[in-house]
Amino acid sequence: MRIAFSPCPNDTFVFHAWVHGLIPGAPKLDVSYADIDFTNHWAADDRKHDILKISYAALPWVLDEYALLPCGGALGRGCGPLVLTADKLADGKAADSPVALSGRRVAVPSERSTAYLLFRLWAAQNIPGGLGEIVVMPFEQIMPAVRDGAIDAGLVIHEARFTYPSYGLKLMTDLGSWWESDTNLPIPLGAIVARRSLDLASISNWIRSSVEYAWEHPEESRDYVLSHAQEMDPDVADAHINLYVNQFTAELGEDGYAAISALLNRAADEGLVPRIDPDLLKRP
């Protein structure tokens, strides 16, 4: 069975047991490791994988072929993307409020990501006059670009929540906190989808068993997680896992599905994504 997910600690932690043949009855996995921007496009265009980790923002383009699974993904509270700036914008003006970003260049890790949707929804409410140029770049390049004045602000994800102070950057907005206060719902980040023609109930059970195994045997996955974590400090990797692997990883539940619907419906209202058929979001 072909699967694609990111090398980030939360994904490798979740899938460690299945990848290593520790889930009884689960088929062998042929794994592709790639940034979620790649997996988003693989799901929409190539469609060669059976299971993928993608952004919730990419769901409207893939739901005809792939079903959203109720477990394995990244959704939670206190784990949203951040908007970062240096003390001064690229032209030396103060970065003292969201209004200062009107007409400015902002770097984002993907235009088909939950982080980008949250950023655009927040900007529509908080940046009069609108944004300037959106520059897509690999997420590991964003903070250096903001620090060096090549970009006015950066939208960051993942472990950047823990490391941005080391770049001398400051937090303009925590988009997760904004979303939670605005909706009282968790933040939908990464989804697990599987080809609709497959045994979705069994796949969900294997993923859930892999999550439960990871929680019961956290040290067994450590070498595997760190080998894919791009030289990440082990303490940062642990913080990453603790933040993104939570109750919603085992089961989306009512709040999880409500958050996904709210995000995609709001984004459709702003013309950022196609409007989806709500029946396609239902638990398979």
C-alpha positions in Angstrom: 0.0 0.0 0.0 1.5 3.3 -1.1 1.5 6.1 1.5 2.9 9.6 1.6 3.5 11.8 4.6 5.9 14.4 5.8 9.2 13.7 7.7 7.9 15.9 10.6 8.0 14.3 14.0 4.3 14.1 14.5 3.8 12.1 11.2 6.7 9.7 11.8 5.6 9.2 15.4 2.0 8.4 14.3 3.0 6.0 11.5 6.1 4.4 13.1 4.3 1.2 14.2 2.6 0.6 10.9 5.7 1.4 8.8 7.7 -1.1 10.9 5.2 -4.0 10.7 4.0 -3.8 14.3 0.3 -3.6 13.6 -1.3 -7.1 13.2 -3.0 -7.6 9.9 -1.9 -4.3 8.4 -0.4 -4.5 4.9 3.2 -3.5 4.3 3.7 0.2 3.5 5.7 1.8 0.6 6.4 5.2 2.1 7.2 8.5 0.3 8.4 11.2 2.6 7.7 14.7 1.4 6.7 18.2 2.5 3.0 18.6 2.7 3.0 21.0 -0.2 4.2 18.1 -2.4 1.6 15.7 -1.0 -1.2 18.2 -1.5 -0.4 18.3 -5.2 0.2 14.5 -5.4 -3.3 14.0 -4.1 -4.9 16.5 -6.5 -2.8 15.7 -9.6 -0.8 12.5 -9.6 -3.2 10.4 -7.5 -0.7 7.5 -7.3 -0.8 7.0 -3.6 -3.4 5.1 -1.6 -3.1 7.1 1.6 -1.7 10.6 2.1 -1.2 13.3 4.7 -2.4 16.6 3.2 -3.5 20.0 4.4 -7.1 20.4 5.2 -7.0 23.3 2.8 -6.4 20.9 -0.1 -9.4 18.7 0.6 -11.8 20.5 -1.8 -9.6 19.4 -4.7 -9.4 15.7 -3.8 -12.6 14.6 -2.1 -13.9 13.1 -5.3 -11.2 10.5 -5.2 -10.0 10.4 -1.6 -12.0 10.2 1.7 -11.1 12.0 4.9 -10.2 9.5 7.6 -11.2 10.2 11.2 -7.8 9.7 12.7 -4.1 10.1 12.2 -4.0 13.8 11.3 -3.1 17.1 13.0 -5.8 19.1 14.6 -5.9 20.7 18.0 -5.7 23.8 20.1 -2.7 26.1 20.8 -0.9 24.8 17.7 -1.7 27.3 15.0 0.5 29.1 12.5 2.3 32.3 13.4 2.7 35.6 11.6 6.3 36.9 12.3 8.1 40.1 11.6 11.4 41.7 12.4 11.4 44.8 14.5 11.4 46.8 11.3 9.8 46.0 7.9 12.0 45.8 4.8 11.9 49.6 4.3 12.7 50.4 7.9 9.1 51.2 9.0 7.9 49.8 12.3 6.1 46.5 12.3 3.8 47.6 15.2 0.4 46.3 14.1 -1.3 44.3 11.4 -2.2 47.5 9.6 1.5 47.9 8.9 1.3 44.8 6.6 -1.0 46.6 4.1 0.5 46.2 0.6 3.5 44.3 2.0 5.4 41.2 0.8 4.6 38.1 2.9 6.3 34.7 2.6 4.1 31.6 3.0 5.0 27.9 2.9 2.2 27.1 0.5 -0.8 28.6 -1.1 -2.8 25.4 -0.6 -2.4 25.0 3.1 -4.5 25.5 6.2 -1.9 28.1 7.4 -2.5 30.1 4.2 -6.3 29.9 4.6 -6.1 31.0 8.2 -3.8 33.9 7.3 -6.0 35.1 4.4 -9.1 34.9 6.6 -7.4 36.8 9.4 -6.0 39.4 6.9 -9.4 40.0 5.5 -10.5 41.2 8.9 -7.3 43.0 10.1 -5.4 44.4 7.1 -7.3 47.3 5.5 -6.3 47.8 1.9 -5.2 44.2 1.6 -1.9 42.4 1.3 0.8 43.0 -1.3 2.8 40.2 -2.9 2.5 36.6 -1.5 5.8 34.8 -1.9 5.8 31.0 -1.6 9.1 29.6 -0.3 10.2 26.5 1.7 9.2 27.0 5.3 12.8 26.6 6.5 13.8 29.7 4.4 11.0 32.0 5.7 12.5 33.1 9.0 15.9 33.9 7.6 14.3 35.9 4.8 12.3 37.9 7.4 15.3 38.4 9.6 17.4 39.6 6.7 14.8 42.1 5.4 14.1 40.3 2.1 10.5 39.8 3.2 8.3 42.0 5.3 6.6 39.2 7.2 6.5 35.4 7.3 3.8 32.8 7.9 5.4 29.9 9.8 4.4 26.5 10.9 5.6 23.4 12.7 8.7 23.7 14.9 9.1 27.4 14.1 6.7 28.0 17.0 9.5 27.0 19.3 12.5 28.5 17.4 11.6 31.9 16.0 13.0 33.9 18.9 16.5 32.6 18.0 16.1 34.5 14.7 15.4 37.7 16.5 11.8 37.8 15.2 8.7 38.9 17.0 5.2 37.5 17.0 2.6 39.7 15.3 -0.3 37.2 15.5 -0.9 33.6 16.6 -3.4 32.6 14.0 -4.5 29.6 16.1 -5.4 31.8 19.0 -7.3 34.1 16.6 -9.2 31.1 15.1 -10.0 29.6 18.5 -11.3 32.9 19.9 -13.3 33.6 16.8 -14.9 30.1 16.4 -14.4 28.3 19.8 -13.2 25.4 17.6 -9.9 23.6 17.3 -7.5 24.3 14.4 -7.6 21.9 11.5 -4.1 21.5 10.1 -3.2 18.2 8.5 -5.6 15.5 7.2 -5.2 11.8 6.4 -7.0 10.8 3.3 -7.3 7.4 1.6 -8.6 6.3 -1.8 -12.4 5.8 -1.6 -12.1 2.4 -3.4 -10.2 0.9 -0.5 -11.4 -0.6 2.8 -11.5 2.7 4.7 -12.7 1.2 8.0 -9.7 -1.2 8.1 -7.3 1.6 7.2 -8.7 3.8 9.9 -8.3 1.0 12.5 -4.7 0.4 11.4 -3.9 4.0 11.7 -5.6 4.3 15.1 -3.7 1.2 16.3 -0.4 2.8 15.2 -1.3 6.0 17.1 -2.1 4.0 20.2 1.1 1.9 19.9 3.1 5.1 19.6 1.6 6.5 22.9 2.2 3.2 24.7 5.8 2.8 23.5 7.1 6.3 22.9 10.8 5.4 23.1 10.5 2.8 20.3 9.9 5.4 17.6 12.6 7.8 18.8 15.4 6.9 16.4 13.0 6.7 13.5 11.5 10.2 14.3 14.9 11.8 14.8 16.4 10.3 11.6 13.8 12.2 9.6 13.6 15.4 11.7 16.2 17.4 9.7 18.7 17.7 12.5 16.0 18.9 14.9 16.9 19.1 18.5 15.4 16.1 20.4 13.7 18.3 22.9 12.1 20.3 20.0 11.0 17.1 18.4 9.3 16.0 21.6 7.6 19.3 22.0 6.4 19.0 18.4 4.9 15.6 19.0 3.3 16.6 22.3 1.6 19.6 20.6 0.4 18.0 17.3 -0.4 14.4 18.4 -3.4 14.6 20.7 -7.0 13.4 21.2 -8.0 14.5 17.7 -5.2 12.3 16.2 -7.0 9.3 17.6 -10.5 10.5 16.7 -11.7 13.7 15.1 -15.0 13.7 16.9 -17.8 16.3 16.6 -15.5 19.3 17.3 -13.0 18.1 14.8 -15.5 17.8 11.9 -17.2 21.1 12.9 -13.8 22.9 12.7 -13.1 21.4 9.3 -16.5 22.5 8.0 -16.1 26.0 9.4 -12.7 26.5 7.9 -13.6 25.3 4.4 -16.9 27.1 4.4 -15.4 30.4 5.4 -12.6 29.9 2.8 -15.2 29.3 0.1 -17.1 32.4 1.1 -13.8 34.4 0.5 -13.3 32.6 -2.8 -10.1 30.9 -1.6 -11.2 27.3 -2.2 -14.1 25.6 -4.2 -17.2 25.0 -2.1 -17.5 21.3 -1.1 -20.3 18.9 -0.9 -20.8 18.4 2.9 -21.7 14.8 2.4 -18.2 14.1 1.2 -16.8 15.2 4.5 -18.8 12.6 6.5 -17.1 9.8 8.4 -16.5 7.0 5.9 
